Amino acid sequence: MALTPKEILERVAGLHRLQNVESPSPEQLRKRAEAFGVRTQWGSINFVSSVKNRSAGLTVYVGSDRVRQRVLSQRQKEILQQWQETAAAVLRYIQRAPLLRVQRTMGENDHFTPGCNLFVSVHRPEMCRLSYMVCQTLFEPRAPNGPEQYLVYIPEWPEMGRQMLVFPEVNVTFVLGSDYYGEAKKGFLRMAMWNAKQQGMLGLHAGSKTVRAVDQKSGKLQNIAVLFFGLTATGKTTHACHDHHLRLPGEGIAIAQDDVVLLRPDGSTLGTERGFYLKTEGLEATNQPLIYRAATSPATIFENVMVDYEGNVDFNDTTLTGNGRGVMQRDDFGEYKSESINTPPVGEVERCLIIFIIRRNTVVPLLAKLSPEQLAAAFMLGESVESSGGDPRRAGQAINEVGTNPFIVGPEVEEGNRIYEIAMGLGGHLEAYLLNTGGVGETVEDKADGSREVVRRCVYPSVNESAALIRASAMPSSGNASPTSATWCPPPRSKA
């Protein structure tokens, strides 16, 4: 008899009643997890996983035509063909395997706060760290205002069968054969974005904050809600957590979120998490002072970062992976964090600003202002480059990802139409810009053997240079500086 997604939901939702399921407190999880990590020079803990990036190519959506992916690799097709046999095997296994249960809540608002229920197999005891990291990312459990979402994690699943089965319409995800924390984080966020879309919102792979900047003409402070779109490693977290050197009296920033927000038609956004997921490669205090301060707090949890035998951390050593990570706490941004993880609607702020961050090294200008139509086009194109967080084998290669969001469930055109409708509805209260954190003028040749050679390299803008572009061009009313054109950018600095 065929297994249905609804039956899977019923079985998973009842797991907590089984004798093999334990529900430790967050403090108990912390103590258990830290025994399997290495203490750093700052008192934080570093864990090392076997799988060091998301398995995007092994992720399959199961359900009606509304949710199935349009393009599948051969391996994904095989996974989809065998999903019922795999799911039946998972349901049998979790009746006997030792499981840890964690209950958390996503978001802090009165509109949409789904429950998040994590079940992790601790057949390998060190996997308790996954439960601990989820506790540090999401909020304490409370009565949900939204669906209950379930994620079942079996890291010891056979390597040849590694896969992620997502059942969006019943809010269940199976993570099989991976111990990478990003699968848990994005698993819950993926389901939440799908559910939010059913309620008229739009889930965005974007960071958020509010900015206070002095209007150059009136001398008055303006409050601006800012969204930063971007794929992993393009600078989304970096610029969501940067002060842009706003130094005039009264100016400043209030950091809300770094990864996923839910956009409402009135221009407001609902935040999702209390822990920020930092990519640590090259992190240093000069260009990223706020992030560095938060990342070096004892409360941060590192994953796959180089830590030597004395506990010294080296963010530039990528021997283990170029995808080193850290879960830092929003509270550790101190006076730079906003009171709420949500941003206000138009009416409570003067403007809403969208910064669409891409990374291309060819002819894309470093900054360009977008009309609503161009915003929708840029959203659908989603131009960027692959990073070690997605597919390390293709890191640096040009890719297109609608909405710079690899976690969209359902027809992508719906997402493009919705952001266009929201942009048009906000009218003159919305401004949008394309920010290229790559360079300009790079030349690449494809070789006959399939390899690629960079013939002419470009120099990337520094973090502070991109931050200045955001301040001076994307916020042209700021009193610090103002270019003569909204599409101004400094000349590229190319070198052979």
SULHULIN-V594119 format. One record per residue. N is the residue number from 1. RES is the residue in one small letter. OMEGA is omega in degrees with one decimal (* if undefined). NEAR is the number of other ideal C-beta (glycine too) atoms within 10 Angstrom. D_CENTER is the distance of its C-alpha to the mean C-alpha in Angstrom with 1 decimal. Layout:
N_RES_OMEGA_NEAR_D_CENTER, N_RES_OMEGA_NEAR_D_CENTER
This chain:
1_m_-175.4_4_38.7, 2_a_177.6_6_35.3, 3_l_179.8_15_32.3, 4_t_175.6_13_30.3, 5_p_179.9_20_26.7, 6_k_178.0_12_28.5, 7_e_176.7_15_30.4, 8_i_178.3_24_27.3, 9_l_-178.2_17_25.9, 10_e_-179.0_11_29.3, 11_r_-177.8_18_29.5, 12_v_-179.3_23_26.0, 13_a_179.6_15_26.5, 14_g_-176.5_9_29.8, 15_l_-173.8_18_28.6, 16_h_180.0_14_28.8, 17_r_-175.8_7_32.6, 18_l_-177.1_13_33.2, 19_q_-178.8_6_34.9, 20_n_-177.8_12_32.5, 21_v_179.8_15_29.5, 22_e_-179.0_14_29.1, 23_s_-179.5_12_27.3, 24_p_176.3_17_27.1, 25_s_176.5_10_26.2, 26_p_179.2_14_23.2, 27_e_176.2_10_25.8, 28_q_178.2_15_27.3, 29_l_179.9_22_24.1, 30_r_-178.7_18_23.5, 31_k_179.8_12_27.0, 32_r_-175.8_18_26.8, 33_a_-175.4_23_23.5, 34_e_177.1_17_24.7, 35_a_-177.8_11_27.7, 36_f_179.3_16_25.6, 37_g_178.7_19_23.8, 38_v_-179.0_17_25.2, 39_r_-179.7_13_25.8, 40_t_-179.8_20_24.8, 41_q_-178.7_12_26.9, 42_w_-179.3_14_25.0, 43_g_177.2_12_25.5, 44_s_-176.8_25_22.0, 45_i_174.6_22_21.4, 46_n_174.6_20_20.1, 47_f_176.8_22_19.7, 48_v_178.9_19_20.0, 49_s_175.6_21_18.9, 50_s_175.4_12_20.9, 51_v_-169.6_18_18.1, 52_k_174.0_21_15.7, 53_n_177.5_24_13.0, 54_r_178.4_24_11.8, 55_s_-175.5_19_14.9, 56_a_-178.5_16_13.8, 57_g_179.4_16_17.4, 58_l_-179.0_18_18.6, 59_t_-175.6_22_16.6, 60_v_176.1_23_19.0, 61_y_-177.5_24_19.0, 62_v_178.4_23_22.4, 63_g_-178.3_15_24.3, 64_s_178.6_11_26.1, 65_d_179.6_8_25.9, 66_r_-172.3_13_23.5, 67_v_-175.7_17_20.6, 68_r_177.8_15_21.7, 69_q_-179.1_15_20.2, 70_r_-177.1_7_22.6, 71_v_-179.3_5_22.5, 72_l_172.1_15_22.7, 73_s_178.2_12_23.7, 74_q_180.0_7_26.9, 75_r_177.5_13_25.2, 76_q_176.7_18_23.0, 77_k_178.3_11_26.2, 78_e_178.8_13_27.9, 79_i_-178.9_22_25.2, 80_l_179.3_17_25.6, 81_q_-174.4_10_29.3, 82_q_-171.3_15_29.4, 83_w_-178.2_19_26.9, 84_q_177.8_13_29.7, 85_e_179.5_10_31.3, 86_t_-178.9_20_28.1, 87_a_178.5_22_27.2, 88_a_178.2_14_30.8, 89_a_178.1_15_30.7, 90_v_-178.6_20_27.5, 91_l_175.9_17_29.3, 92_r_-175.0_10_32.4, 93_y_-175.1_17_30.6, 94_i_171.8_21_28.8, 95_q_-173.0_13_32.2, 96_r_-177.3_10_33.3, 97_a_175.6_17_30.5, 98_p_-176.0_15_29.8, 99_l_169.3_25_26.6, 100_l_178.5_22_24.8, 101_r_176.0_16_23.6, 102_v_174.7_25_21.1, 103_q_177.5_18_20.8, 104_r_177.8_24_18.2, 105_t_176.8_18_17.3, 106_m_175.9_27_14.1, 107_g_175.3_26_14.7, 108_e_-179.1_16_17.8, 109_n_-178.8_16_19.8, 110_d_-172.8_9_22.9, 111_h_-171.5_15_21.5, 112_f_179.5_20_18.7, 113_t_-177.9_20_17.9, 114_p_173.4_22_17.6, 115_g_-179.1_21_18.9, 116_c_-176.9_29_16.9, 117_n_-177.4_22_19.4, 118_l_173.0_26_18.7, 119_f_-177.4_22_21.6, 120_v_173.1_28_21.5, 121_s_177.3_21_24.5, 122_v_168.9_20_26.0, 123_h_165.5_15_28.6, 124_r_-170.5_14_27.2, 125_p_-177.2_12_27.3, 126_e_-179.7_17_24.7, 127_m_173.8_21_22.0, 128_c_178.3_24_22.3, 129_r_179.7_27_19.7, 130_l_177.4_30_17.0, 131_s_179.7_28_18.5, 132_y_-177.5_29_18.7, 133_m_175.8_25_15.0, 134_v_177.1_26_14.1, 135_c_-177.6_22_16.8, 136_q_-177.9_20_15.4, 137_t_-177.1_25_12.0, 138_l_-174.1_25_13.5, 139_f_180.0_18_16.8, 140_e_-176.4_10_20.3, 141_p_173.3_13_21.7, 142_r_-178.8_12_23.7, 143_a_-175.2_7_25.1, 144_p_170.1_17_22.3, 145_n_-173.1_14_22.5, 146_g_-176.0_18_20.9, 147_p_168.3_16_20.9, 148_e_-179.8_14_20.9, 149_q_-174.4_26_18.2, 150_y_176.7_25_19.1, 151_l_-179.7_27_17.5, 152_v_-173.6_25_20.1, 153_y_176.3_26_19.4, 154_i_-176.5_23_22.3, 155_p_-175.6_23_21.6, 156_e_177.8_15_25.3, 157_w_-176.1_21_25.4, 158_p_-176.7_9_27.4, 159_e_-179.7_10_25.5, 160_m_-179.7_6_27.2, 161_g_-179.3_13_25.7, 162_r_-179.4_17_22.1, 163_q_174.7_23_20.1, 164_m_178.9_24_17.6, 165_l_-177.4_24_19.5, 166_v_177.8_24_17.7, 167_f_-170.6_23_20.2, 168_p_-173.3_25_18.4, 169_e_175.4_20_21.7, 170_v_174.3_20_22.6, 171_n_176.5_26_19.2, 172_v_174.2_26_19.6, 173_t_173.2_26_17.6, 174_f_173.3_26_19.3, 175_v_-171.8_27_17.8, 176_l_173.4_26_20.8, 177_g_176.5_20_21.6, 178_s_174.7_26_18.4, 179_d_179.7_23_17.8, 180_y_-174.7_23_14.4, 181_y_-177.9_25_12.3, 182_g_178.5_22_9.0, 183_e_178.0_25_11.1, 184_a_-179.1_25_11.8, 185_k_-176.4_25_8.4, 186_k_178.1_24_7.3, 187_g_178.2_27_11.0, 188_f_-179.0_28_11.4, 189_l_178.2_22_8.6, 190_r_179.4_25_10.2, 191_m_-179.3_28_13.5, 192_a_179.8_27_12.9, 193_m_176.5_26_11.9, 194_w_-179.2_23_15.1, 195_n_179.0_22_17.1, 196_a_179.5_25_16.3, 197_k_178.7_19_17.4, 198_q_-179.7_11_20.7, 199_q_174.6_11_21.3, 200_g_177.5_9_21.1, 201_m_177.2_23_17.7, 202_l_177.1_22_14.9, 203_g_-176.0_26_11.3, 204_l_172.0_26_9.2, 205_h_-169.8_24_5.8, 206_a_171.4_27_7.0, 207_g_-177.0_28_8.1, 208_s_173.8_27_11.7, 209_k_170.3_25_14.9, 210_t_-176.5_21_18.7, 211_v_172.4_24_21.1, 212_r_-177.7_17_24.8, 213_a_-179.4_25_26.7, 214_v_174.9_20_30.5, 215_d_-173.6_15_31.8, 216_q_-175.8_14_34.1, 217_k_-174.7_8_36.8, 218_s_-176.2_9_37.1, 219_g_-179.1_9_36.1, 220_k_176.4_10_34.1, 221_l_172.5_17_30.6, 222_q_172.9_17_28.1, 223_n_-174.5_14_25.0, 224_i_173.5_22_22.1, 225_a_-173.3_27_18.8, 226_v_173.8_26_16.2, 227_l_178.2_25_13.0, 228_f_173.7_30_11.0, 229_f_172.6_27_9.7, 230_g_172.6_27_8.6, 231_l_176.0_25_7.7, 232_t_173.7_23_7.0, 233_a_175.8_24_10.0, 234_t_179.7_25_11.2, 235_g_-178.5_25_11.2, 236_k_178.9_24_8.5, 237_t_-178.7_24_8.4, 238_t_-175.3_25_12.0, 239_h_172.1_25_13.4, 240_a_-177.1_27_11.8, 241_c_179.1_29_13.6, 242_h_-178.6_26_16.7, 243_d_177.7_17_20.1, 244_h_177.6_25_21.3, 245_h_174.4_14_24.6, 246_l_-167.5_20_25.7, 247_r_-179.3_11_29.0, 248_l_-178.9_14_31.4, 249_p_178.5_8_32.7, 250_g_-179.0_10_30.4, 251_e_177.7_21_27.4, 252_g_-179.1_17_24.0, 253_i_173.9_24_20.4, 254_a_-173.9_19_18.8, 255_i_-179.9_25_15.1, 256_a_-175.6_25_13.5, 257_q_-178.2_29_9.7, 258_d_-168.4_26_7.0, 259_d_-177.1_25_3.7, 260_v_175.0_28_5.7, 261_v_179.4_31_9.4, 262_l_-175.4_27_12.5, 263_l_178.5_23_15.0, 264_r_-176.8_20_18.7, 265_p_-179.7_15_21.7, 266_d_178.6_16_23.0, 267_g_177.3_23_20.1, 268_s_175.6_23_18.7, 269_t_174.3_27_15.2, 270_l_176.7_28_14.5, 271_g_-174.4_24_12.0, 272_t_-167.6_30_10.6, 273_e_173.6_25_10.4, 274_r_177.0_20_12.7, 275_g_-179.1_25_11.1, 276_f_-174.5_25_8.6, 277_y_-173.0_22_7.1, 278_l_167.5_26_9.1, 279_k_-166.0_22_10.2, 280_t_-174.7_24_13.9, 281_e_176.8_19_15.9, 282_g_-179.0_14_18.4, 283_l_176.4_20_17.5, 284_e_-168.9_12_20.6, 285_a_-173.7_12_22.1, 286_t_-177.0_9_23.7, 287_n_-176.4_17_20.9, 288_q_-172.3_22_18.2, 289_p_-177.3_14_20.5, 290_l_178.6_20_18.4, 291_i_-178.8_27_15.5, 292_y_179.9_17_18.4, 293_r_179.7_16_20.2, 294_a_-176.8_25_17.5, 295_a_-178.4_26_16.6, 296_t_174.2_19_20.3, 297_s_176.6_17_20.8, 298_p_-177.2_11_22.4, 299_a_-178.2_16_19.8, 300_t_173.6_25_16.9, 301_i_178.3_24_16.3, 302_f_176.6_26_16.0, 303_e_175.6_26_15.5, 304_n_174.4_24_17.4, 305_v_-179.7_27_18.4, 306_m_176.2_19_22.1, 307_v_-176.5_22_24.3, 308_d_-173.0_12_28.0, 309_y_178.0_6_30.9, 310_e_179.7_7_31.3, 311_g_179.7_14_27.7, 312_n_-176.8_10_27.1, 313_v_177.4_22_23.5, 314_d_-178.0_13_23.2, 315_f_-179.0_18_19.9, 316_n_179.7_11_21.7, 317_d_-178.2_13_22.8, 318_t_-179.7_17_20.8, 319_t_-179.3_7_23.5, 320_l_-178.7_15_21.4, 321_t_170.5_20_18.4, 322_g_-175.6_19_16.6, 323_n_174.6_24_13.3, 324_g_-173.2_27_14.3, 325_r_174.2_26_11.8, 326_g_172.0_26_12.4, 327_v_179.1_24_11.6, 328_m_-175.2_28_13.3, 329_q_178.3_18_14.7, 330_r_179.8_20_14.5, 331_d_-177.2_12_18.2, 332_d_171.0_20_18.7, 333_f_173.4_20_18.2, 334_g_-175.6_11_21.6, 335_e_-179.3_7_23.1, 336_y_178.7_19_20.1, 337_k_177.7_20_18.1, 338_s_177.7_19_18.8, 339_e_-177.4_8_21.0, 340_s_174.0_14_18.6, 341_i_179.2_22_14.9, 342_n_174.7_24_16.0, 343_t_-172.0_27_17.4, 344_p_176.1_17_20.9, 345_p_171.0_17_22.4, 346_v_-174.0_19_24.7, 347_g_174.1_10_27.9, 348_e_171.8_13_26.5, 349_v_-179.4_21_25.0, 350_e_-176.2_16_26.9, 351_r_167.1_20_24.2, 352_c_-175.4_25_20.7, 353_l_175.9_20_19.1, 354_i_174.1_26_16.4, 355_i_-177.8_25_15.4, 356_f_-174.4_26_14.3, 357_i_172.8_26_13.3, 358_i_175.8_24_14.5, 359_r_176.2_25_16.1, 360_r_-174.1_18_19.6, 361_n_-173.4_23_22.7, 362_t_-174.1_15_25.4, 363_v_179.7_10_26.7, 364_v_179.7_17_23.7, 365_p_-178.1_14_24.7, 366_l_177.1_23_22.6, 367_l_177.8_24_22.5, 368_a_177.5_19_23.8, 369_k_-175.1_17_24.3, 370_l_168.4_20_23.5, 371_s_176.0_10_25.6, 372_p_178.6_18_24.1, 373_e_178.3_11_25.2, 374_q_175.7_14_23.7, 375_l_179.5_25_20.3, 376_a_178.6_21_20.5, 377_a_178.8_13_21.6, 378_a_177.7_23_18.9, 379_f_-177.8_26_16.3, 380_m_178.4_17_18.1, 381_l_178.9_17_18.6, 382_g_-175.7_23_15.0, 383_e_176.4_20_16.7, 384_s_174.1_25_15.0, 385_v_177.8_19_15.6, 386_e_178.9_21_14.4, 387_s_178.2_23_13.0, 388_s_177.6_21_13.8, 389_g_179.5_25_10.4, 390_g_179.0_24_11.3, 391_d_-175.4_16_15.1, 392_p_178.7_15_16.8, 393_r_-178.2_10_20.1, 394_r_-177.0_14_19.1, 395_a_179.4_16_17.3, 396_g_-179.9_16_18.5, 397_q_-179.9_12_19.7, 398_a_176.9_15_19.2, 399_i_172.5_18_17.2, 400_n_-178.2_11_16.7, 401_e_-176.5_19_13.7, 402_v_179.2_16_14.4, 403_g_-169.4_24_12.3, 404_t_-174.7_27_10.1, 405_n_-179.8_22_8.6, 406_p_-175.0_19_9.6, 407_f_178.4_21_9.5, 408_i_173.5_21_12.3, 409_v_-179.2_22_15.3, 410_g_-177.6_20_18.6, 411_p_-176.7_14_20.3, 412_e_-179.3_17_18.1, 413_v_177.1_10_21.0, 414_e_-179.6_13_20.6, 415_e_179.2_23_17.3, 416_g_178.5_20_19.0, 417_n_-177.2_15_22.0, 418_r_-179.5_18_20.3, 419_i_176.1_23_18.6, 420_y_179.0_17_22.0, 421_e_179.0_14_23.8, 422_i_179.5_21_21.8, 423_a_179.2_23_22.3, 424_m_179.7_13_26.0, 425_g_-179.9_14_26.4, 426_l_174.8_19_25.3, 427_g_-176.8_9_27.7, 428_g_178.3_7_28.4, 429_h_-179.4_18_26.1, 430_l_171.0_20_23.1, 431_e_-178.1_21_22.7, 432_a_179.7_24_20.3, 433_y_172.6_22_20.0, 434_l_-179.4_24_18.8, 435_l_178.3_27_17.9, 436_n_178.9_28_18.4, 437_t_170.6_24_17.3, 438_g_179.4_22_19.3, 439_g_178.2_20_23.0, 440_v_172.5_22_25.9, 441_g_178.9_16_28.8, 442_e_177.4_19_27.6, 443_t_-177.9_14_29.9, 444_v_176.2_15_29.1, 445_e_175.0_10_31.7, 446_d_-177.9_9_31.3, 447_k_-178.8_8_33.9, 448_a_-178.9_5_36.1, 449_d_178.8_5_34.7, 450_g_179.4_6_31.2, 451_s_-179.6_8_30.0, 452_r_178.6_11_28.8, 453_e_175.9_9_30.4, 454_v_-177.5_12_29.3, 455_v_176.7_10_32.6, 456_r_-179.2_13_31.6, 457_r_173.7_15_28.7, 458_c_177.9_18_27.2, 459_v_179.3_14_26.1, 460_y_170.9_19_22.5, 461_p_177.2_24_22.4, 462_s_177.4_12_21.7, 463_v_-178.6_19_19.0, 464_n_176.6_14_21.8, 465_e_176.5_15_23.2, 466_s_177.7_24_20.0, 467_a_178.2_21_19.9, 468_a_176.1_18_23.5, 469_l_178.9_25_22.9, 470_i_-179.0_22_20.6, 471_r_-169.9_23_23.2, 472_a_-176.4_18_26.3, 473_s_179.4_23_25.4, 474_a_173.8_23_22.6, 475_m_-171.5_28_24.4, 476_p_179.4_19_27.9, 477_s_-179.3_16_29.6, 478_s_-178.0_25_28.6, 479_g_-176.8_18_31.8, 480_n_-177.4_17_30.5, 481_a_177.8_13_30.9, 482_s_177.8_16_31.1, 483_p_-179.2_15_31.3, 484_t_-179.6_7_33.9, 485_s_179.3_11_31.6, 486_a_179.9_15_28.1, 487_t_178.7_15_27.5, 488_w_169.9_17_28.9, 489_c_179.5_18_27.3, 490_p_179.5_13_29.0, 491_p_179.0_8_30.8, 492_p_178.1_17_29.1, 493_r_-176.2_13_30.3, 494_s_173.0_14_31.0, 495_k_-176.4_8_32.8, 496_a_*_6_34.4
